[in-house]
Amino acid sequence: RAMGERPSSTIPLNIAAQYQRHDNLAVLVNKALEEGRPELLESPDLVGKSPAYLAVQKGNPLCLGVMAKAGANLHRAIPHVWQFTNRQHNNLTDPNEVSMPIHHALVRTVVSFTTRTCLCCVKNQKEAKLQVCTQCKMAYFCGGECQKKKWPQHKRVCKKIRKGADLVTFHNEMPKQKLVDEDGFLPFDEVVDNDLDLDDDVNEEDYYDASIIWEWYDPGTMKWNPYPKHINRSLSGLQDLGSPRYMYKPGNKDAEGNEEREQTLNPPNNVATNHAYYSEMIDHHIYTGCGRMMRMRQTC
C-alpha cells in the first residue's frame, strides 16, 4: 500500500465471511453502518463477490443473518456454485439439494426475501397476502399450509439466521430489499435471441415447439416473462439431453456453452454470463451474483 493510502476495508469483511466468522463480521458491519459507510457491505473479493454472496455459497446462515440485518444487497447473494464448509480448496460444486440441504435452504430463503414471494408456492404480493417468518424475518409464506410444507427445509437455517441478525444492532428491524437490482442482468436482444437460425424455406413449426414455454420472473413487475425463442428452445434441448444447466449470454450466440476455467472480473466477450440450472430452476448471472426464478410450462 502506498504511503498515506487508506487501508482497504474490503479485506476484513470478506475474510470474516470467507472464514465464517459471523461474530467478527457483525462487528465490522456495525462499525461500517455507524460510520455512515453502508457501501462497505458490498465490498467485493478478488472476483467481485460480496460477503453476503460468500455467506450463502459457504452455507452459513449465521453470516447471512448478519448481512441481511445490515441491509446488504441480497439480490447479489445467489451463488451458482456452492462450497462445502468442511474443506479448504477446490470444492466448488453444482447445486445439489440432497447433498447440500443447508445451501439449498439458504438460496430459497434469499430468493423469497428478495422477490417477496412465498417460499413454497412462489405466489407474490398481488396473488396472496404474504406473511414473513416470525423467526428469521426473511422467508415469506402465503399461509399456514405452505409454511408447514416447507418447514422441514426452512428450519435448517431459520433460527441461525435470526441468531446472526441479532448481532447487528444498528437496525431495529430487518431492512426490506429493493425489489430489483437494475444492473443484475444483461437485457435480451429481441432480434438475436429470437433468431432460430432457420433457412427461409423452413417452417418454424417444424423446429420449434411453441407449446413449451420457459419463463423468468421479474420481481419489479411481479410477472413471469417468456424467454426469447432461441433461448427457450435451447433450455428445452439441454434439459432433454440431461444437462444440469444451460449457459448463454443475451445477444451473443458465440458465448453459448462457453465458460471461463477460472472466473475473472473482466471475462472475454465470448463467455456465457448466465448459467440456468434446472435443479434449482434459477437463472444465474454468474458475474454479478444475481439469480432469477425460472419455470417451464406447457400450453397444451
Secondary structure, DSSP 8 states (H G I E B T S, - for coil): --TT----SHHHHHHHHHTT-HHHHHHHHHHHHHTT-GGGGG---TTS--HHHHHHHTT-HHHHHHHHHHT--GGG---SSEE-TT--SS-EE---TTT-HHHHHHHHHHHHHHHT-BTTT---TTTS--EE-TTTS--EESSHHHHHHHHHHHTTTHHHHHHHHTT--S-SS-----S--TTSS----TTTTT-----TTS-GGGT--TTEEEEEEETTTTEEEE--HHHHHHHHHHHHTT-SEEEE-TT-GGGTT---SS--SS--TTS--EEEETTTTEEEETTTTEEEEEEEEE--
